[in-house]
Amino acid sequence: MIGNKSRFKMPHVFVLLMLIIMFCGILSYVVPAGQYQRVHLNPADETSRMVIDPASFKYVEPTPVSLMTALSSLAGGMSQAADIIFFIFIVGGSIAVLQKSGALEGALRRLAKGMAGREIATIPVIMLLIVAMTVVMGACEEFIPVIPIMVALALSVGFDSITGAAMVICSTSAGFACSILNPFNVGVAQSISELPPYSGWQFRLVMLAVIFGVTIFLVCQYALKVKRNPQLSPMYEFDRTREEITEEKREIPFGVREKLVIIIFLATIVILVAGVLKFEWYFNEIGALFLGMSIVIGIVAKMGLDGYGQALADGMADICSGALVVGFATGILYILNQGSILDSILHGAAVLLKDLPPHASAVGMYVFQCLTNYLIPSGSGQAAVTMPILSPLSDLVGVTRQTAVIAFQLGDGISNAITPTSGVLMASLALAKIPWVKWAKWFLPVMLIQYAIGLAFVIAAQSVGLGPF
């Protein structure tokens, strides 16, 4: 009993970020205030991006943060990140309309039935469909309702519940780690780093092919092992007593209307890719595209005005916590700037790292992002916390900003499938009726392999000078 009472519990992410803000406020009384000069990369072009002049650091008059300033940092952070926050709301609401139509769930059910007799082939096909939505649209929570379907499918063909859950959880975590057009992590991180929207997608595509290909192989290998000897499954005893999941029996229509919704969704992805790569679309245009998609889907699915509005509102409500994390996290940057200590921290880090080769600094950034994700599992929130510091630091230590973003997204995504601070993971495991300890024991070897491959890609990105800068 005593041991249970003394067990440490991770505070809510909002509380954690507020504690960091207060800590940064205290630092403003301890860390000497300092400042770098920002200059145009091309002095002759005033539209070129601003970079730090590494030789310009100087100490300045201290501006310690008052209690009122610390408390107002949340409003300041919300204001600074308003474009990102509202973008997340629009995309989250629009994806919820797609989910509410039932077309996505119906398509997956139809696919599962169509693959009968080709059980092992079902795994890569379903995982590829899920990862496609994740790397392009950042879909993650949307697949939680699919978990019981996948578990029932896996059990019905001789696999186990871990295989069913892995098809969804491993796909979304790898998809976030290797995102190409995901607006919630790559989009936010590149925006903060002042990189062209979704630049470096070719490198990320290779990264996705390798990491996700290995992940599919490991899931299939495990599924076949369990099919040959069911007693090797950690869930063997429980799966034997498990009743058929009622959700799997529930009929979901997939007629002409649902097929049209899927076509609209696929057309949206094509337009998104073309708009980003050819017309350099950014938050406003992408948000408008998703909102337009949701309106058309609402009409085709015959949701009605109230039904559409409610679906949109529910989606925004579901994404609210993740969107507001960005504002809370940006409050940290606000405090560091108000206290004039951000540049002092950058200068100190640069002095420590200056004698290290850039590759070692890139690896250090990767390790830092991997550890940070256990505290801040929100991709956009983690980007808002870490990228304002790591982007200019990368300039100072000879690491390309694109490499810093690669380190961020790999660190942010891989451990999403194991961190107990992730609400999405815990909800998924609850629906699958899999204890976290058993899931973590199974996934840990997979994660270590993914971490090793990710490390190789971070080093490769720095070696080739992945850019444009």
C-alpha positions in Angstrom: 0.0 0.0 0.0 2.8 2.4 0.9 4.5 1.6 -2.3 1.4 2.5 -4.3 0.9 5.8 -2.5 4.5 6.9 -3.2 4.5 5.9 -6.8 5.4 8.9 -9.1 2.8 10.0 -11.5 3.6 12.2 -14.5 1.7 15.5 -14.2 -0.8 16.6 -16.9 1.0 18.2 -19.9 -0.6 21.6 -19.2 0.7 21.5 -15.6 4.1 20.3 -16.8 4.4 23.2 -19.3 3.3 25.7 -16.7 6.0 24.4 -14.3 8.5 24.8 -17.1 7.3 28.4 -17.7 7.7 29.2 -14.0 11.2 27.6 -14.0 12.2 29.7 -17.0 10.9 32.8 -15.2 13.2 31.9 -12.2 16.1 31.4 -14.6 15.7 35.0 -15.8 17.0 36.0 -12.3 20.0 33.6 -12.5 21.1 33.4 -16.2 22.9 36.5 -17.4 20.8 38.3 -20.1 22.4 38.2 -23.6 21.7 38.9 -27.2 22.8 37.8 -30.7 22.3 40.1 -33.7 19.9 38.7 -36.3 21.0 39.5 -39.9 19.6 38.7 -43.3 21.2 35.6 -44.8 21.7 37.6 -48.0 22.4 41.3 -46.9 21.4 42.5 -50.4 18.0 40.8 -50.1 15.8 42.1 -47.3 13.3 39.3 -47.9 15.9 36.6 -47.2 15.5 34.7 -43.9 17.0 36.0 -40.7 19.9 34.1 -39.1 22.1 34.6 -36.0 25.5 36.2 -36.4 27.5 33.8 -34.3 30.2 36.4 -33.6 27.8 39.0 -32.3 26.8 37.7 -28.9 27.0 40.2 -26.0 25.6 40.5 -22.5 22.9 43.1 -22.0 21.0 44.7 -19.2 19.0 42.0 -17.3 15.2 42.0 -17.6 14.0 39.5 -15.0 10.5 38.2 -15.4 7.8 39.3 -12.9 5.0 37.1 -11.7 2.5 39.0 -13.8 4.7 38.5 -16.9 5.0 34.8 -16.2 1.2 34.5 -15.8 0.5 36.5 -18.9 2.9 34.3 -20.9 0.1 31.9 -21.7 -1.8 34.7 -23.5 1.4 35.8 -25.2 2.1 32.3 -26.4 -1.4 31.8 -27.6 -1.1 35.1 -29.6 2.2 34.1 -31.1 1.0 30.7 -32.2 -2.5 31.7 -33.2 -2.1 30.7 -36.9 -0.9 27.2 -35.9 -3.6 26.8 -33.3 -6.5 27.7 -35.5 -5.0 25.6 -38.3 -5.0 22.6 -36.0 -8.6 23.3 -35.1 -9.8 23.4 -38.7 -7.9 20.3 -39.8 -9.0 18.3 -36.7 -12.6 19.3 -37.3 -12.5 18.5 -41.0 -11.0 15.0 -40.4 -13.8 14.4 -37.8 -16.4 15.0 -40.5 -14.7 12.4 -42.6 -14.7 9.9 -39.7 -18.3 10.7 -38.9 -19.4 9.8 -42.4 -18.5 6.2 -41.6 -16.8 5.7 -45.0 -13.4 5.1 -43.6 -14.5 2.5 -41.2 -16.7 0.9 -43.8 -13.8 0.7 -46.3 -11.5 -1.0 -43.8 -14.2 -3.5 -42.9 -14.8 -4.3 -46.6 -11.1 -4.7 -47.1 -10.8 -7.1 -44.2 -13.5 -9.3 -45.6 -12.1 -9.1 -49.0 -8.7 -10.4 -47.8 -10.2 -13.6 -46.3 -8.0 -16.6 -47.0 -4.9 -14.3 -47.4 -4.5 -13.6 -43.7 -0.9 -12.6 -43.6 -1.3 -10.3 -46.7 -4.0 -8.4 -44.7 -1.4 -7.0 -42.3 0.7 -5.0 -44.8 -2.3 -3.9 -46.8 -4.1 -2.4 -43.8 -0.9 -1.0 -42.3 -0.1 0.8 -45.6 -3.6 2.3 -45.8 -3.3 3.6 -42.2 0.2 5.0 -42.6 -0.8 6.8 -45.8 -3.3 8.9 -43.9 -0.9 9.5 -41.1 2.0 10.7 -43.2 -0.2 13.0 -45.2 -2.9 14.2 -42.9 -1.6 13.4 -39.4 -4.5 11.1 -38.7 -4.1 9.3 -35.4 -7.0 9.6 -33.0 -9.3 8.8 -36.0 -8.1 5.2 -36.0 -9.0 4.5 -32.3 -12.5 3.2 -33.2 -10.8 0.8 -35.7 -8.9 -1.0 -33.0 -11.7 -3.4 -31.9 -12.2 -4.3 -35.6 -8.5 -5.1 -36.1 -8.3 -7.1 -32.9 -11.4 -9.2 -33.9 -10.0 -9.7 -37.4 -6.6 -10.9 -36.0 -8.3 -13.3 -33.6 -10.6 -14.7 -36.3 -7.6 -15.7 -38.5 -5.4 -17.2 -35.8 -3.3 -14.3 -34.8 -3.6 -12.6 -31.4 -4.9 -9.3 -30.0 -1.4 -7.7 -30.0 -1.2 -8.3 -33.8 -4.5 -6.6 -34.2 -3.6 -3.6 -32.1 -0.1 -3.4 -33.7 -1.6 -3.0 -37.2 -3.0 0.4 -36.1 -0.6 1.6 -33.3 2.6 0.8 -35.1 1.4 2.3 -38.3 0.4 5.6 -36.8 3.6 5.9 -34.7 5.8 5.1 -37.7 3.8 7.5 -39.8 4.4 10.4 -37.4 8.1 9.5 -37.2 8.4 9.5 -41.0 5.9 12.2 -41.8 6.0 13.8 -45.3 3.1 16.2 -45.3 1.8 15.9 -41.8 0.6 19.4 -40.8 0.8 18.7 -37.1 4.5 17.9 -36.7 6.5 18.5 -39.9 4.3 21.5 -40.9 4.7 23.2 -37.5 8.4 22.3 -37.1 9.3 23.6 -40.5 7.3 26.7 -40.0 9.2 27.5 -36.8 12.5 26.7 -38.5 11.6 29.0 -41.4 12.1 26.1 -43.9 10.1 25.9 -47.1 6.8 24.0 -46.5 7.4 20.3 -46.6 10.8 20.6 -48.2 13.0 17.5 -48.0 10.1 15.2 -48.7 12.2 12.9 -50.9 14.5 12.1 -48.0 11.5 11.5 -45.8 10.0 9.2 -48.4 13.1 7.0 -48.3 13.0 7.1 -44.5 9.4 6.0 -44.5 10.1 3.1 -46.9 12.9 1.8 -44.7 11.5 2.3 -41.2 7.9 1.3 -42.0 9.0 -1.6 -44.2 11.0 -3.0 -41.2 8.0 -2.4 -38.9 5.7 -4.3 -41.2 8.2 -7.2 -41.4 8.4 -7.4 -37.6 4.6 -7.4 -37.1 4.1 -10.1 -39.8 7.0 -12.1 -38.3 5.4 -12.0 -34.9 1.9 -12.8 -36.3 3.2 -15.9 -38.1 5.0 -17.0 -35.0 1.8 -16.8 -32.9 -0.2 -18.5 -35.6 2.2 -21.5 -35.5 2.3 -21.5 -31.7 -0.5 -19.5 -30.0 1.0 -20.1 -26.5 3.9 -17.7 -27.4 1.5 -14.8 -27.3 1.6 -12.7 -24.0 -2.2 -12.5 -24.4 -2.8 -16.2 -25.0 -4.7 -16.9 -21.8 -6.9 -13.9 -22.0 -7.5 -14.2 -25.8 -8.9 -17.7 -25.2 -11.6 -16.3 -22.9 -12.3 -13.2 -24.9 -15.8 -12.9 -26.3 -16.4 -11.8 -29.9 -16.2 -8.1 -30.0 -19.7 -6.7 -30.8 -18.3 -3.7 -32.7 -16.9 -6.2 -35.3 -20.4 -7.6 -35.9 -22.0 -4.2 -36.3 -22.9 -3.6 -39.9 -21.3 -0.5 -41.4 -22.6 0.4 -44.9 -20.2 0.9 -47.8 -22.4 1.8 -50.7 -22.2 4.5 -53.4 -22.3 7.3 -51.0 -19.4 6.0 -48.9 -17.4 5.3 -52.0 -17.9 8.9 -53.1 -16.6 10.1 -49.7 -13.5 8.0 -50.1 -12.9 9.4 -53.6 -13.3 13.0 -52.3 -10.8 12.2 -49.6 -8.3 10.7 -52.1 -8.8 13.7 -54.4 -8.1 16.0 -51.4 -4.7 14.3 -50.8 -3.8 14.7 -54.5 -4.7 18.4 -54.4 -2.8 18.8 -51.2 0.4 17.3 -52.6 0.1 19.4 -55.8 -0.7 22.6 -53.9 2.2 22.2 -51.5 4.8 21.1 -54.0 3.8 23.2 -57.0 2.1 26.3 -55.5 3.8 26.5 -52.1 0.6 26.3 -50.1 0.9 27.0 -46.4 -1.4 27.0 -43.4 -4.1 29.2 -44.8 -4.4 27.3 -48.1 -4.2 23.9 -46.5 -6.7 24.7 -43.9 -9.1 26.0 -46.6 -8.6 22.8 -48.6 -9.5 20.6 -45.6 -12.5 22.8 -44.7 -13.7 22.5 -48.3 -13.3 18.7 -48.2 -15.4 18.6 -45.0 -18.2 20.6 -46.6 -18.4 18.4 -49.7 -18.3 15.3 -47.6 -21.0 16.7 -45.4 -23.2 17.2 -48.5 -22.5 13.8 -50.0 -23.0 12.0 -46.7 -26.3 13.9 -46.2 -25.3 14.9 -42.7 -27.6 18.0 -42.8 -26.6 21.4 -41.6 -26.8 20.5 -37.9 -25.2 17.2 -38.4 -22.2 18.7 -40.2 -21.9 21.5 -37.7 -21.9 19.0 -34.8 -19.3 16.8 -36.4 -17.1 19.7 -37.1 -17.5 21.0 -33.5 -16.9 17.5 -32.0 -13.7 17.2 -34.0 -12.5 20.6 -32.9 -13.4 19.7 -29.3 -11.4 16.4 -29.5 -8.3 18.2 -30.9 -8.7 21.2 -28.5 -6.2 19.9 -25.9 -3.5 19.2 -28.5 -4.0 22.6 -30.1 -3.8 24.5 -26.9 -0.6 22.6 -26.0 1.0 24.6 -28.8 0.0 27.9 -27.1 1.2 26.7 -23.7 4.5 25.6 -25.2 5.0 28.8 -27.1 4.6 30.5 -23.7 8.0 29.1 -22.8 9.6 30.9 -25.7 7.7 34.0 -24.7 9.2 33.9 -21.2 12.7 33.2 -22.5 12.5 36.2 -24.8 10.9 38.5 -22.1 13.8 37.5 -19.7 16.4 38.0 -22.5 17.9 34.6 -21.7 17.1 32.6 -24.9 20.2 33.8 -26.6 22.3 33.3 -23.5 21.1 29.6 -23.4 21.9 29.3 -27.1 25.4 30.8 -26.5 26.1 28.4 -23.6 25.0 25.4 -25.6 27.1 26.5 -28.6 30.2 26.9 -26.4 29.7 23.4 -25.0 29.2 21.9 -28.5 31.6 24.0 -30.5 34.5 21.4 -30.3 32.2 18.5 -31.2 31.7 17.5 -34.9 28.3 18.5 -36.3 27.3 14.9 -36.6 27.7 14.5 -32.8 25.5 17.6 -32.3 22.9 16.2 -34.6 22.9 12.9 -32.7 22.5 14.9 -29.4 19.5 16.7 -30.8 18.0 13.3 -31.8 18.5 11.9 -28.3 17.1 15.1 -26.8 13.9 14.9 -28.9 13.4 11.2 -28.1 13.5 11.9 -24.4 11.3 15.0 -24.7 8.5 13.0 -26.3 8.0 11.0 -23.1 7.1 14.3 -21.4 5.3 16.1 -24.2 3.7 13.4 -26.5 1.9 16.1 -28.6 3.8 16.5 -31.9 2.9 20.1 -32.5 3.4 20.9 -28.8 6.9 19.3 -28.8 7.8 21.3 -31.9 6.7 24.5 -30.3 8.8 23.8 -27.2 12.0 22.5 -28.9 12.3 23.9 -32.4 12.6 27.6 -31.4 15.8 26.6 -29.5 17.2 23.9 -31.7 16.7 25.7 -35.0 19.1 28.6 -34.2 21.4 26.3 -32.3 21.7 24.2 -35.4 23.0 27.2 -37.2 25.6 27.8 -34.6 27.0 24.3 -34.4 27.0 23.5 -38.1 23.9 21.2 -38.3 21.4 22.0 -41.0 17.9 23.0 -39.9 16.4 20.3 -42.0 18.4 17.8 -40.1 17.2 19.3 -36.8 13.6 18.8 -38.0 14.4 15.2 -39.0 15.7 14.6 -35.5 12.5 16.2 -34.1 10.0 14.1 -36.1 11.9 10.8 -35.4 12.1 11.5 -31.7 8.5 12.7 -31.6 7.0 9.7 -33.5 8.8 6.4 -32.6 8.0 6.3 -28.9 4.3 7.3 -29.5 3.6 3.6 -29.5 4.9 3.1 -25.9 4.8 6.3 -23.9 2.1 6.0 -21.1 1.6 9.8 -21.2 -0.1 9.4 -24.7 -3.8 9.5 -24.3 -4.2 8.0 -27.8 -2.1 5.0 -27.0 -3.8 4.3 -23.7 -7.3 4.6 -25.2 -6.2 2.2 -28.0 -4.9 -0.4 -25.5 -8.1 0.0 -23.4 -10.3 -0.8 -26.4 -8.0 -3.7 -27.3 -8.1 -4.9 -23.7 -4.3 -5.2 -23.6 -2.4 -4.2 -20.4 0.2 -1.6 -21.1 3.0 -3.7 -19.5 2.4 -6.6 -21.9 2.2 -4.2 -24.8 5.4 -2.4 -23.8 7.3 -5.6 -23.4 6.3 -6.7 -26.9 6.9 -3.3 -28.5 10.3 -2.5 -26.8 12.4 -4.6 -29.2 10.6 -3.0 -32.2 11.2 0.4 -30.8 14.9 -0.2 -30.3 15.3 -1.3 -33.9 13.4 1.8 -35.1 15.5 4.1 -32.9 18.7 2.6 -34.4 17.4 3.1 -38.0 16.4 6.6 -37.0 19.8 7.4 -35.7 21.3 6.2 -39.0 19.0 8.6 -40.9 19.9 11.6 -38.7 23.6 11.0 -39.4 22.8 10.5 -43.1 20.8 13.8 -43.2 23.7 15.7 -41.7 26.3 13.9 -44.0 24.5 14.9 -47.1 23.8 18.4 -45.8 20.0 17.9 -46.1 18.6 21.3 -46.9 17.8 23.7 -48.4 19.6 24.9 -45.2 
